Amino acid sequence: MSGGSRRRTPLHLRWPNAFYWWWIIATAAYGVGDIVTTIAMVFFTPALAEGNPLVRWAIDSYGLGGLVGIKLGGFFIMIWISWLGSKENDRLLYYFPPVLLTIVGLFLTAYNLRLLVLAW
C-alpha cells in the first residue's frame, strides 16, 4: 500500500477531547444560553416577540417543543457536518460547526439579554 492511498484516522478519533469540548461549549452557548433567554423573552415578557420567522412559527404551532425542536434540528445537522468533516479529515468542516454555533449562541444570548433588560 503506498503512502498516498492510506486512509488517515478520522479527526474525532485522533483528538476525541477536542470534539467533545467544542460541542460542550456550543451546547452551552447555543443550546442553553439562547434557548433560556428566548423562553424568558417569548413566554414571560409580553412586550417582546421572537424575531426569527421560522422559530416564531415553531413556537406558535408547537409551543416550547417547537422551539426546542428547531434548535435540536439545527444542532444535529451541524454535528453531522462536523462528523463528516472528521471522516474526510477536513479540519474546516470538523471545527467550523461547533465554533459557528458557539459564536451565534453567544451573540443571540447577549442580544436576547439586552432586549430583556431594555423591556424590564
Beta strands, then each sheet from edge to edge (+ up, - down):
end
